[in-house]
Amino acid sequence: MLDILLKKARGYVIKEIVEEYCVDENGEEKLLKRKVHQKHIPPDTTALKEYLKHQDEKLMDMSEEELQKEKQRLLNELSKKSKNRSA
């Protein structure tokens, strides 16, 4: 559930397909038009607040050692992302 909240909090892109059909003289449906485009779903601040609330609860339950490990993990992740952007 937290992954869904995070996705909604960040915003995402969906593919939207719109199809128009007509009925030919034989009574069969025939595809007239098909439009495919991407639609951007903007970030949702309510989802972000709820996600952060759950993260805070998770952090409050961690021991000092677990917090240090999490801190190191996040720092490593940030350094990887900054290296990827500079490359």
N, C-alpha and C positions, 0 to 999 in steps of 0.2 A: 504494500500500500504506500510506503514511503517513496518508492521509486515513481509511482504515479503522481504523487504530490510534487515531487521534484520536477518531473517533466512539465507539469502544468505551471509550476512556479517559474520555470525558465522560458516557457513558450516553446512551440514546435510548429512543424510544417506538415500539412496533410495533402494528399492528392484527391482532388474532387473530380468526378466524372459525371457529365450531364449528357444523356442520350435522348434524341427525339426519334420517334417511330411514326410510320404511317401504315395504313392498311391498303394493300394493292387490290387490283380487280379480282384476284383469286381469294381474297379474304385473309391473306397472310400478312403478318407484320413485317415491315421492311425498315431497316435502319436508315434514317435520313441524315442526321448529324450526330457527331460525337465530339464533345469538347472535354479536354483534359487539361486541368491547370492546378497549380499548387496554391494552397491557401495558408497564409501565416496566421497561427493562433497566438495572440500576444501573451506575455507573461501575466500571471494572475497573482496579485499581491495577497489575497486571502489564502491561497494555497501556500505561498511562501511563508506567511506568518504561522500557519499550521505546521508546516514542515520544520521550521525553526523551533517551534514549541516542543515538538517531539525530539528534536536533536538535543535541546537543552536538558530534557528529562533524561535522555540517554547519557549525556555527559555528567550529570549530577550523580548518577549511579556508578561511575567509573572510579577505580582506585587511582592513587597518584601515579603508580607505574603504568597503568593503562592510558592515562592522560598523556604521559610523556611519549609513549609509543604512538599514540594518535597524532600528537604534535609533530613528531618526526616523519610520520607517514605523509601528513599534509605538506610539510616543508619539502619533502622529496617530490611530491606531485607538482608543487608549484615550480620547483627548479626544472623539472622535465618540460613543463609547458612553456616556461620562458626560453628554454633552449630550442624548443621546436619553433617558436615564433621568430627567433633570431636567425634560424637556419634558412 
